[in-house]
């Protein structure tokens, strides 16, 4: 072997080593949580946190599911996440098309207002949102949860969509206009299919944020019948103590839908990322 071949083998070995290290760092925390869910609270407190369960206690799962009312919480989380993702993606891409390709005097001003929304944090608007929800009768309603979720997802969605659609040649739209196509048809037939990469990226980010959101749903709701999984997970930890067995089991229950989502849509996610890289 010559020096170039040795360098090539060494480079490949280094790349594989780094990839393995990152894979272990990503998988180990998930595996550790799953293992802890098979321990009782007493075993977790009295034994090494890195040790395997001495007795694989499966009773945590039915007890946690029933005590946490996870059948209701899971349905609510799916409802909030799917509605939020669909609405944010559609409204973001529609508004982005207008901001990127329809030039009016007020366009830049309106776009700037949306972009400012990226700077807002949940903590900074939590009190005003609570007061508004209480005064409008939206407190403790599903609509009162969905509106903030969608509103907080739109600024980033519009920013990503606008920057992506700007890269689409204006000649495509001008040709369609010459052929008599209206803006709605241009958006549906030309723009929307080309926006699949950014739509996939936005859907992933929105689904993840809405699924894991805790502060808003806990502040804007009072009934378990409309709360989501993060509230149920927090139920097993309090100032007086933590039931670690059920706490870890609740975390596993909350993780399973996310893992299924990535497993089912992994090909679409990969295509979206690759297409976005090529487009950029």
Secondary structure, DSSP 8 states (H G I E B T S, - for coil): --HHHHHHHHHHHHHHHHHHHHHHHHHHHHHHHHHHTTS-HHHHHHS-TTS--SS--THHHHHHHHHTTHHHHHHHHHHHHHHHHHHHHHHHHHHHHHHHH---TTHHHHHHHHHHGGG--HHHHHHHHHHHHHHHT-TTSHHHHHHHHHHHHHHHHHHHHHHHHHTS-HHHHHHHHHTT--HHHHIIIIIHHHTHHHHHHHHHHHHHHHHH--HHHHHS---GGG--HHHHHHTTEETTEE-HHHHHHHHHHHHHHHHHHHHHTHHHHHHHHHHHHHH-
